[in-house]
């Protein structure tokens, strides 16, 4: 049977079209947003930036392990902010760009600001003594950056008094009550998940996250491309050698030896430096937790020992645990650490810059493990334990 629409159906459809046209004419800013482009990301998996009409949508996908929510932020260009109306309950925050003032909560965020030439926008930080950068330390000394206390208990009274455009948060489970207080004051809090990425270059690519906030995506792309190129060139140089030194890493904390798992970013650096990391075949992405006996059995004769926790001398290592002296790397004084390279107030530079500059970290490891390579290079972070 052929079904013919009734006259009423046509009238209703016509009225709906008229109403829709009128509504679109009166509230142009509430038009359905059409995706037009996506920020190009080669390695990072934890965030995306999509341009949709007159705004950009920043999505934070993996701010901490096992998260069950994607956080969405609307980035609105300052020139258009007065012409665009957005429903606040549709986003976890609305951010006007370029950001004029910012608070970050991890030293790993500092290099991105400096590489993008926007360090002057930083107005507050929890634990300023941990910052090593000379440029940012000068601004701290000039009282241009307010001390905000501790990351797990930010002084909200001070933070609310300086009124940043945005706070870049860091968390392991999303239960920071301080951040909830800040959000209630209509200051957006964006969780940065660079630390959850699975590769060194993926972590470094989060400079593009900051590029989106400051309308400096072109510069962020350029900076990252240079880092990526330098990293890959160093990797190719290391691939030329046939001898791979055996590597031990980490140290004891209480009764547990912590060292990188085989699929972690740290293990990838050791692999890209063409070394034989003794736990390279393990499957996890975080850290391994082993007892001393297991580590000694496997790594007693390891050629090199890298990153022995926070120890800064062979004496300190021996005093902490006399059994460390059983390793050949200890006996041969082949232990290297980044803990001695610090800023003027004692902050470890590696914890600030290492994530942003994996090319420097890789070159350090290559220089240590294959001293015949990179002859004109001086290690930036790692030094032999005295």
N, C-alpha and C positions, 0 to 999 in steps of 0.2 A: 504494500500500500504506500502510495506517495503522500508524504506529509507536507502540507503547505502552511507556512507561518501565517498566523492571523494578523489582522490589521493592528490589533493592540500591541502585539510583539514589536512591530515596526515602530509604533509610536513610542513605546518605552525605550527602545534602543536609540531612537533619535534624541529623546530627552536626555538619556545618559550621556550621549556624545556632547550635547550642548552644555550640560552641567560640567562635564570633564574639561571642556575647553575653557569655560569661564573660570573654573577653579585653577587651572594651570596659568591662566592669564593673571589672576589676582595673587597667586602665591607661587611665583616662578621658582623661588628658592627651594620649594618642597617637591620639585619634580623628581621622579625616580632617578637615582644616580647611575650613570652608565660607566662601566669600567673602560678606560682608554689606554692605560699602560701600567706596567709593573716594573718596579726597580729590579735591575739585573743583579742577581746574587749567584755566585758560582759555587760557594761552599757552605755558607751559613744556612741553617735550617730553622733557627729559632725566631725569626721575624720576617715579615714581608711589608712592603710599602706599595700600595696600589693607588694610582691616580684615578679618581672617579668624579667626572665632571669638574667642578670648581674646587674640590677638596682632595686630600690624600688620606687614605686609611692606613694607619700603622697598626699592624697586628703583631702581638707578642705571643708566640705559639708555645714556647718552652722556657719560661722564666726559671723553673726549677724542676727537678725530676718528678715524674708521675703527676704532673699538673693535669687537672680535668677541665680546664677552661682556656679559651683563647681570649686575650685582652685586646680590645679594639679602641683606637684613639683616632679622632678626627683632627687632621692637620689643616688649618685654615690660613691661607696667606693673609698677612696683615692688611694688605691693600684691599682685600675683598671681604674682610671680616664684618664690616657694617652692612653688607648687602646680602649676607647669607644667614639663614635661620636654620638651626639644627635642633633636633630633639635630644636633649642631654641624656635622657634615659636609654638612648640607643647606643651610647658609647661609654667607655670607662673613663673618658676624659676628652675635653676639647682643648686643643693647644694652638695658639696663634703663633705663626711662624713668619719670619725667623725669630727664634726665641731671644729675648733681650737679657734675661737673667736666669741662671740655672743653679741648682744644688745637685751635686752628685754625691754618692755614698760609698764609692769604692775607688781606691787609688788606680785601679785598672781603667777607670773612665778618664783620668787626667790626660794621658797621651793623646787621645782622640781630639780633645779640645785644643791642645797645643798644635797638633798636626793640621787642624782646620783653622788655626789662627783666631780662635774664639775663646782663648783662656781668660780674656778680660770679662767674659760673661759669667764666670764662676763667682758666686757671692757667698757661698757657705759650704762647709764640709765637716763631717763628724770625725774628729781625730786628725787634726791638721799635722801633727808631729809625724805621721806616717808618710806624708808626701815628701818625695825626694827631689822632684823637678826644681831646678834653680829658678826658672822663670816664675813658677807658681809660688815658690817659697818667698820670693821677693814681694809678691802681692800679699801674701800672708803677713809678712813683716810690716807692710805698709797699711795693715788693718783693712785691706780691701776684700778679704775673705773672712767671714765670721766662723769662729769655732762653734760647732753644734753638739759637742759632747761625744757620745758613743753611738755607733751605728744601730745597736740593739735598743738604745734608749735616747733617741735624738731629743735635744732640748727644743720642744715644739714652740715654746714661748719666743725664743730667739728666732727660730725659723719663720714663724708667722709674722714677726716684726719686720723681716727683710723682704717678705712677699716675693719669692721667686716666681717666674712664669711656670716653671715645671721642676719637679724633683725626680731625679733618676734613682730609683730604689734598687736594692739588692736583697734578695731573700732566699731562704731554703725551703719555705713551705707556705708563704703567703699569710702568716698569722701575726705580722707586725702591727700591733695596735697603734703605734705612733703614726704609721702611714695612713691608717683609717682617720685619725684626728686631722691630719693634713688635708686629706681629701674632703672632709666635711667643711673645711675652710675654703673650698673651691679652688684649691691648688692641685693640679693633676699630678699623680704619682705614676711613673712609668717604670715597670720592672725591667731591668736589663739582664738578659740571660746569656751573655757572652760566655760565661764560665761553663755552661752546660754543653757547648759545642764539642764535636768529636774529633776535630782536627785543628792544628795550629793555624792554618790559613782561614778556617771558618771563624775562629775566635777573632782574628785580626780584621775580618770583613765587617765586623760590627761598627767600624768607623762610618759605614754607610748609614747606620742607624742615626748617628749624631749628624751626619750630613743632611738627612731629611729634616731634622729639627731646626737646623740653622739655614735651610735653603742653600746648602753647599754640596749638593750631590755630585756635581761635576768634579769638584776638588777632592771629595772623598773617594770617588772612583779613581782619579789620577794617583792619589797617594797609595791606595790599596794596590793598584796595578804595579806600581814601582816595588812595593814590598813583595808582592807575589813573584815578580820577575827575579828579584834578587834571591829569593828563597829557592826558586827552581834552578837558577844558575848554580848556586851552592850545592844543591842536591845532585846536579849532573857532574860537578867536579868530584864529589865524594864517590860517585858510582864508578869512577875510573880505577879505584884501588881494589885489589883482590883480597888483601888481608883485613879481616874484621876483628877488632879487639873485643874480648868478652867484657860485658858491662854488668856491674852491680849498681843498684840505686836504693835510696831511702835509708832509713835507720829505725831503731826501736823507739816506740813511745809506750812507756810503762812496760808491758810484757808482750807487745805486738810490734812486729816489723812491718811498716807500711811502705809499699813500693808500687810503681805504676803497673796497671793491668796491660795486657798485650794489645788491646784495641784503643787504648787511651791516646790523647793527643801527645802526651809526654813520650810514650812508646813509639809513636809515629816519628817524632823528632829523632829518636835514636835509630830508627830504621832508615830514615831519609839521610842520616849521616853515615850510613853504610857500616853499622856496628852489629855485633852479635849480642843483643840484649837477652839475657838468660831467661827472661819470662815473656819473650815475644809471642809465644804460642798460646798464651792464656786468652780467654775470649771476652772478658769484661771490659768496660770503658772507664771505670773508676780506678780505685786502688785495691791492691791485694793486701790482705791481713794475714801474715804468716808468723810462725814461731821462730825463734832464733836458730834452733837446730836445723830446720828445713832450709833456711837461707844459707847457713854455713856449709851444709852438705853440698849445695848446688853451686855456691859462689865463692868458696874458700880460695880458689886459684884464679878468680876473675882478674883480668888485666887492669881494669880501671873501676873506680867507685865514684859515682857522680851523685851530687845532691844529698849528702848525709845529714838531712834535716837541718837544724839551725846551728850546728856546731861550727866553730870558726877556727879550730886548731886541732892538731893531732892529740895534744895533751888533754884538751876538753873532751874529745871523743873517748880517749882511754879512761879518763876519770868517770865518765858517765857509765861505761861498761867495759871492764878490762878484757872481755871476750872479743871485742872489736879487733884487738891486736892479732887475732888468729888469722885474719884475712891477709892474703899476699899483697893486696892493694895497700893495706895499712903498712905492712913491713917495707914495701917499696916506695912509700910516700907518693902513691898515685891516686890520691883522693882530691876531688875538685868540687868546690861549692860556690854558690852565688851569694851566700850569706854575708860575705865580707864587703861586698860592694853596696855601700849605703849612702844615703843623703846626709846632710849636715846634722839632722836631728835623729838619725839612726834608722830611718825607714829603708827597707831593703829595696833597691832599685828594680830588681827582677820582678817583684810582686807588683810593681807599678807599670813598667814598660815591657816586660817580657811577653805578655799576651798580645800587645799591639805590634811588636816587632819580632815575630818568629824568625825572620831572616837573620837577625843578630844572634838569636839563641842557637839556630842551626849552625851558623858559622863558628860560634864558640865551641860547640861539640865536635865539629869537624877538625878544628884546630887542635883540640885536646887529643882526639882519637887518631888523627892522621896528621901529625905535625909536619910532614913533608909537603902538605897542601897549604894553600892560602898563606904563603910565606910572608907576605907583607901585612898580614892581619894580626891585630892584638885583641885578645878576648875582651869582650865588653862587660859580661856579667860574671863568668866563672873564673875563679882563681884557685891555685893549689893550696890545700890546707897547710899553713906554716907549722 
